[in-house]
Amino acid sequence: MARIPQQERERVHALVDQLAPRQLEAIRNLLEAMTPGREEDEEISAAEEAAVARSKEWFRENEGVPFDEVVADLGLSMEQIRAAAKYPAT
């Protein structure tokens, strides 16, 4: 993994400190998904399987939410997303 300069790391921490709880949870989930070498070591529970089935059923009958709406709901802008894309996880 490439080393991130300390200044960049501090900037990321400063941005995270400004997030609302809902945004922080979303970013935590995103970072966990982006972490290299992260493997699922837990079995999928019956409740999780049921949630996936409900989700699939919902999408059979409904349209999804456009990405830019999800971004706005999180209090972010597409410009922020584009800027963040300049530093993808490696």
C-alpha positions in Angstrom: 0.0 0.0 0.0 1.3 3.5 -0.9 2.3 5.6 2.1 0.0 8.6 2.6 1.8 11.9 3.5 1.2 13.0 7.1 -0.4 16.2 5.9 -3.0 14.3 3.8 -3.7 12.0 6.7 -4.3 15.0 9.0 -6.6 16.6 6.4 -8.7 13.4 6.2 -9.0 13.3 10.0 -10.0 17.0 10.1 -12.8 16.3 7.6 -14.0 13.2 9.5 -14.2 15.3 12.7 -16.7 17.5 11.0 -19.1 14.8 10.0 -22.5 14.2 11.6 -23.1 10.8 13.2 -25.0 9.5 10.1 -22.3 10.6 7.8 -19.6 9.2 10.0 -21.3 5.8 9.9 -21.6 5.9 6.1 -17.9 6.8 5.8 -16.9 4.1 8.3 -18.8 1.5 6.2 -17.2 2.8 3.0 -13.7 2.7 4.5 -14.2 -0.8 5.8 -15.3 -1.9 2.3 -12.2 -0.3 0.8 -9.7 -1.8 3.2 -7.4 -4.2 1.3 -7.3 -7.7 2.5 -10.5 -7.4 4.5 -12.2 -10.8 4.4 -15.6 -11.8 5.7 -14.9 -14.2 8.5 -18.4 -14.4 9.8 -21.2 -16.7 8.6 -24.3 -14.9 7.2 -27.1 -15.1 9.7 -30.7 -16.0 8.9 -31.6 -12.4 9.6 -29.0 -11.1 7.1 -30.2 -13.5 4.5 -33.8 -12.4 5.1 -32.7 -8.7 4.7 -31.0 -9.5 1.4 -34.1 -11.3 0.2 -36.3 -8.3 1.2 -33.9 -5.9 -0.6 -34.0 -8.0 -3.8 -37.8 -8.1 -3.7 -38.0 -4.3 -3.2 -35.8 -3.7 -6.2 -38.0 -6.0 -8.3 -40.9 -3.6 -7.7 -39.1 -0.3 -7.3 -36.5 1.9 -8.9 -33.3 2.5 -7.1 -32.2 5.9 -5.7 -29.9 7.9 -8.0 -26.4 8.2 -6.7 -26.4 12.0 -6.6 -29.5 11.8 -4.3 -27.7 9.4 -2.0 -24.7 11.7 -1.9 -26.9 14.7 -1.1 -28.7 12.8 1.7 -25.3 12.2 3.3 -24.6 15.9 3.2 -21.9 15.7 0.6 -21.6 17.1 -2.9 -20.7 15.4 -6.1 -17.7 17.6 -6.3 -16.5 16.1 -3.0 -17.0 12.6 -4.3 -15.1 13.5 -7.5 -12.3 15.0 -5.4 -12.1 11.9 -3.2 -12.0 9.7 -6.4 -8.6 11.2 -7.1 -7.2 9.2 -4.2 -8.6 5.6 -4.8 -7.7 2.8 -2.4 -4.8 0.7 -3.7 
